[in-house]
Amino acid sequence: MKVLFAASEAYPFAMSGGLADVAGALPKALRNRFVGCRVVLPLYGTISEEMRSKMKFITHITVPVAWRRQYCGVFEAHINGVIYYLLDNQYYFKRDTLYGHYDDAERFAFFSRAVLEILPHIDFIPDVIHCNDWQTAMIPVYKDRYYHDGIYQNIKTVFTIHNIQYQGKYGYELMKDVLGLGDESAHIVEYEDCVNLMKGGIECADRVTTVSRTYAEEILTPWFSHGLDEILKIRQFKLSGIVNGIDTDVYNPETDPLIYKAFSMNDISGKAVNKAELQKEMGLPERADVPVIGIVSRLVGHKGFDLVKAVFEDMLKADVQFAILGSGEWEFETFFYDMKEKYPDKVGLRLGFVPQLAHRIYAGADIFLMPSKSEPCGLAQMVALRYGTIPIVRETGGLKDTIQDSGDGEGNGFTFATYNAHDMLEAVWRALAGYSDAEGWKTLCLRAMNCDNSWKRSAGEYLKIYKELMA
C-alpha cells in the first residue's frame, strides 16, 4: 500500500503547531507497519540550511493556478526512513512566516494542485492521498473535478480535520481567478455566503477523519463546529475520530537529552532531580515537599486561561508552586507576569516558547494543568503522562479520550466536565490531596507512565481506513 501524506507543515522542516508533529510521526509509524508512506509539503523560506542540505533536486514542472501556470520545483529528502517531497515556488513560499498572508488562499490552492500535478514526475503513485486541514482541502476537490483517468483513476482521498476553527474562508471573487473553479463546480466550496475550502474537502474526500473520537462527536454540534455542523451531519457516514499519538522516541524520559536527569518506570528517582533543577531554573525555592503544577501552552482564552485567571490566587493559598511556559494574548501574559511579581516564591514564568524548557517542565512538574474550553486532541497531556506528570484536564475532545479520572483508583489524572472555574478548582484540590499520599501518588505516576499513547495504535486505525477505501 502507498500513501502520500500532504500537509502544510511537517517536523523537522517547518513547524507552527501540532500538525507538524503529526506529519512528522504518523508517516514514520505507518512505515513501521509496512505502508509505503511519503510526505509532501511546501519548501518554505524559513526551512534551515541544515535541512536544505539534505534535499536533492528532482525536477520542475508548471502548475495551473486558475487561468495561469506557475513554476514548481520538486525536491526530495530522506529523513528517519521517510521520503519527503518539498515543493518550491519562491513567490508563494519564501516568506518570514508559514501563514497569515493576504494570498494564503492562492498559495495553498497552488500547493494542492501541485500535489496532484507532480505524481507523473515522481516514482510514487499513491493508493491514498491523506490531506490535512484547510490548506490541503482543495486536493480532494481538484481530484474530484479534474483528475479521473490514467494514474489518478484509483487514487482515494482522506481528509483530516485537526482544528475545525480554521476553515479557509474567503470571498466569492477567488472562485475563478484563484481556485480555478467554474460555475458548475462552485457549489462544492460555497457555504454561508463565502468560499469555504474545508467544506469542499469534506464534500469531496472519500473519508473524513478528525483527531479524537470525542471531537468527532462534538463537531456535529453548533457549539464546536464553527458553522460546519450541518455539512458534517450530512456527511457523517464517512466521518470518524482517531486519537493522535506522540512520538515516543522524542518524548522518552529514559533517553531525552533535554531534561536534567533520565529516569524510567524501573527507577523513578530521577524525577525528583528534575523537579529540583526545574525549581532552580524557574527561580522557585527548592522544596521537594511542595507540588509543582506545570503549564506549557499558548496563553489564549480557548485554552481555559480565563478559568485559571479567575481562581489563580485561590490556588496560591495552598502550599503549591507553578512553572509556566507560553505566550499568547496580552491579557494573560500580563496577568501571569503580575502574579510572578506578586508571588515570586510560588510562580515561575517564562514568556515565549523554549522547547528545552518545555521538556523540563514535563519531566520536573508533579501536576500538569490543561483546562481547555475545546481541544481537538491535545498532545501535551499525553507527553505529561509519559514523564509521570499527572494531568488535570477538562473533559473535552482528545482530553476526554486520553485522561480518565483517578477517583476510582484506576485512572491516570483528574478531570472536570463543566467549563467552570470552581469545578476546575475542585479538581486541583483533589489532585493536591492525592499528592499528599506519597505512596499512592507514586503508584499514580507509574500508572501514567505505563499509558500507551504511541502512534502505533493510531497508525493501525488509519491503516484500517486505507484498506476499507482500497477494498
N, C-alpha and C positions, 0 to 999 in steps of 0.2 A: 504494500500500500504506500502511496505517495501523497504527502500533504504539504501544501505551500501555505505558510503562516504569514499573513500580511498584517503589518502593524505600523503605526506612525512613529513608534519608538521601541527600542529593544536594548536591554542590557547585553553587552557592555558598551554599546556605541552611543546611544542617545537616551537620556532618562529625564523624566519630569514627574513620574508617579508610578503607581502600582502596575500599570500596563507594561512598562518596561521590564519589571520583574517577571511578569507572566510570560512575555515574549522571549525572555532570556532562559526561563526554566522549563516551561511546558514542552517546547520542541526537544530539549535535551531528554526529558522524561519519556517522550514518545519514541525517540530513537532507541532508548533502552528497552522499549517494547517492540523493537524491530520494525518501526514505522519510518519510512524514508521522509523525514520532516525537514524542510528547509524554510528559511525566514527571508522575507523581503521587506525592506524599509527604505525611506529616503536617505540620501547621502547629504546630511546637514553640514553646514559650515562649522558648526560647533564640535564636530567629531575630532578628537585629538589626533595629533600627528602620529602618536604611538599606534593608535588603531588603524590609521590610514596606511601605515607601513605594512600592515598585514593584508591589505587588499591587492588584488590584481585586476587590471582592466580586461574585460571580456569582449565587449562590442559596443557599438552605439546605434541607435535607431531614431526614428522620429515618431512622435505620438500625437494622434489627433486630439486637439482641445477645441471642441465646437468646430468652427469653420477654418481653423488654422492648425499647423503642425509645429510641435516643439521638440527640440533636441532632448534625448535621454541617453546618458551614458550608463553602462551596466558594469558594475564592479562586483568581485566575488571575494569572500573571506572565509577561512575555516577557523572556527573558534570552539574549543571544547567539544570537538566531534560533530558540530553542527555547521552546515554551509549557509552563509548569509549572502544575499544579493542586495547591493546598495545602489539605488537609482539616482543618478546625478542630473541635476539641472540647476546651475548656479543662480539663475534668475529667481527660481522658486524657493530654493533651499539654502542659499548662502546668506543666512540671516543670523542675528545675535541670539534669537530665541526660537523655540520649536513652533509655538503657536502665538495667537494674539495679533495677527497681521490683517490688514484690510482685505487682502485677497486670499484668505485661507481656503475659501470655497474652491477657487480656481487651482490653488496649489495641490489640494488633495483630490480634486477631480482629475488633474493631470496624473497624480500618483496612482489613482485607482485604475485609470485607463492603461497606464504604463505597465501595471502588474499583469494585465491580460496580453498586452502587445509584446512583452518580452518572451513569452512562452515558446514561440517558434525559434528563438535565437539562443536558448539555453538547453542544456542536455537534461531537462527535467520537465516532464508533462505530468502534473499532479492529478490524482483522482479527486481530491478535495482542495478547495481554496478556503482557508479559515480566516475570516475577516474580523476585525476588532474595532469597535466604536465607530462614531460617525465619520472619522477621517477615511475609513475604507468602506463605508456603506455603499458607495457607488459601484463597487466591484460586482456585487450580485445584480445591480440594476443594469450595468453595461453588459454583463454576461447574458442576462435575460433578453436584452433588446438586440444586441449586435453580434454575439459570438455563439453560434449554434453548430457550425459544421467543422469537419476535419478534426484537429486535435482537441477542439473545445466541446465536441459533441457529448462526451460522457462525464465532463467535469461537474461536480456538485459544489455548492457553496454553503458554508456555515457562517453565521453572523453572531458574534458575541457582544452583548451589551455589558460594558464594565461600569458605566455610570450613566443612567438614563437622563440625568440632569443636562448633559451636554449632547445636543441632538444635531447640530449643524443646521441652524435655521437662518434662512436668508430670504431676500426679496425675489419676486417673480422675474425681475429683469435678468436674473442669472440663468434662467431656464435654457435659452437657446445659445446665447453668446459665451457662456462659461461651461454649463453642463452638457450642452450639445444635444438636448432632448427636444424632439419635435412635438407638435400638438398631440399626436397620437400616443405619446409616452408621458406627457406632462402629469397626468393624473397619478402616476406612481409616486412622485415626490411631493405632490400638492397636499397640504394639510393645514387647516385652520388659517387660511389667508396668507400662507407663506410657502416657501420651499423648505422641506424638512428632509434632510439627507438620511437621517436614521430611519425615518418612516419608510423611505424607499428600500433600505436594506432589509427591514423587517418584512416588507411585502414580497421581495424577490428572492431572498435566500431560501434554500431548501430546508434548513433548520435554523432556529434561533435559540441561543443559549444565553444565560446570564450567570453571574459568578457565585451564586449560592441558591440553595433550594428555597429558603425563606424569601429572598429578594425576588425570585421568580413569581412568588405569590403576591408579594407586596406591590409590584409594578402593575398588577391588574387593577389597582385601586387608584383613584384620583390623588390621594394624599402623597403617594410615592412616584407616580408615573410622569409627572410634569406634562400632562396632557395627552400621553400616548396610550392610556389605558383602553380606550375603545378599539384602537387598531390591534392591540395585543390580545384583547378578548376574542376578536375575530380570528386571529392567527394563533390562538392558544394551543391548537393541535400540534404545532411544530415548536412550541416553547418548552424549554427545560432548564433547570438550575443545577449547576455543578460547582461545588465549593472549590475555590482556588487552593493551591498548596503553597508551600515555601521551599526555597532551595536549602535543603538540609546540609549541603556542603558549605554554603556561605554562612549559615547560622548554625554553628556547631560548637557548643561550649568546650568540647574536647580539643578542638583544633583552631578555634578562632584567634587569629593573630592580633585582633584589635582590642581584646579585653585584657584585663590586668593579669589574670591567672586562670589557666584552664581548669575545668572541673567536669565531673561526669556523674551519672547516677550511682556508680560504684563508689565514688569519693566526692561528695558534695561540699567538702570543706573549703574548696577554693572559692565558693560563692561568698563566704564571709570576707575573704581577702578583697574580692571585687567590690563588696559593699564599702569596706573601709576606705579603699582607694577612690571610689566614686564620691564618698562624702568629702574627702580631701580635695578632689578636683572641683567639686561644686561649691567649695567654701563653707561646708557644713561641719559641725562638731563631729568627731569620730566617736560614735556611740553604737556599739553592737546591739544594745537592747532596744533601740528605737527603730520602729519600722519606717523604711523609706518607700514612699509612693512615687513611682516614675510616670512621667508623661512625655511621650515622643509623638508630636502631632503638628499638623497645621493648626494654628490658633484662630479658628473661624467658628461661626455660630453653629453650623450644622454638625460640627464635631462635639457639640454638647457643652461648650465652654460658658454659655450663659448659665447653665446649671452650676458649673464649678464656681463661677463668679458669685452666684447668689449665696452659697454656703461655705465659701472657702475659709473665711475666718472662724466659722463654727468648727470646721475640721481641724484648724490650727489650735483649737483649745485642747485637743488631745496631745499626748506626747508622740509627735509624728514629724517626719521631715518630707519635703518634696524635692525631687530632682526633675526639672522641667527643661525640655529642649523643643524649640519650634519657632515659627514665625507666622505671621498672618495679619489679621485685622488689627488696626491701631488700637481699638478699644481693649482688646485682650492683651496685646503686647504691653500697653501702658499699665493695665491692671496688675499683671504679674510682676512688672518692674517695681511698681509701688509696693506690692506685697514683699518683694525681696528686700527693699529698703526698710520696710517696717518690721519685718521678721527675719533678719539675716541669719539667725541660728536655725531657722526652720524651712526656709525657702531658698533653694539653689536654682538659678535661672541662666540659660544660655539662649539668646535670641538668634535665630538662623537655623541652619541645618548642618550638623557636623557628623558625617557617617560614623567616624570612630567613636564619638561620644554617644551616639545612639546605641551602638553595640554595648558600650559600657553601662548604660542605664538599664538595658535589657538584662545584663548579667549581674549588676550590682544592686538593683532595687529589689525590694521584697514583694511589692504590690504594683500592678500596672493599671492605671485608670484610663478608661476609654468609654465615656458615656454618650456616644454618638446619637444624634437625632435620627440619622439614617446612615447606613453603612452597607453598600452592596455586598462586600465580602469582608474586607479588612485583613491586613497581613500582620499588623503589629501585635494583636492578641495571640496569634499563633507563634510568632517569634518569642514573645514573652514566655509562653509555655515551654518552649524549647530550652530556655535558660532557667526554668524553675521559678519564674516570677509570676505571681498569681494575679490574673486579670479580674478587674471589676468592670462589667460591661452592661450596657442596656440591651434588652432582648430585641434586636432588630437585625435584619439581613443576615450576613455571614457571622455576626457576633452571636446570634441565637443558635446558629448551626454548629458552632465550634466550642462554645463555652456553656457548660452546664453547672448550675448552682450546686455548691458542695454542702448545702444544708442537710442533705440526706446521707452525707458521708461517702458519696460516690462521685461527686462532680469534680471539676477542675478549676473552679473560680467562684465568683459571686456575681449575681445578676439582679437587675430590677427591670420591670416591664414598662411602667408608666413614665412618660417623659416629664419628670417632676424632680425638682432639686432635692426635696426631702426624702423621696424614695431612693435617690442616689445616695444621700447621706446615710440612710439606714443600712444600705449595702456596705458602705465604708465602715460603719460601726461593727457590722458582723465580721468583716474581714479583720479589723483590728482585734476583735475578741478572739478570732481564730489564731491570730499571730501570737497571742499571749500564751497559748498552749504549744510549747516548743516541740514536743514530740508529734503532736497532731499536725502542726504546720510542716514539719519535715516530711511527714507522710504525704501531705497535700502537694508539696513541691516535687516529690518523686513521682507522684501520680501525674502531675502536669508534664514533667519531662518525658514521661512514657507515652504521651499522646502522639499519634502518628498523623501529622499534617503535611507529610511529604507530597510531592507531585505524583508519586507512584499510583495512589488511589485515584486521584483526579484524572490522570492520563488514561487510566483504564476506562473511565466513564466516557471520555471523549472518543476513545477508540471504539467503544460500543456504538456511538452515534455515527462515526465514519462508516463502520461496517453496515449499519442499517441503511445508510444512504447508498452504498455501493450495491447492496442486495436489491 
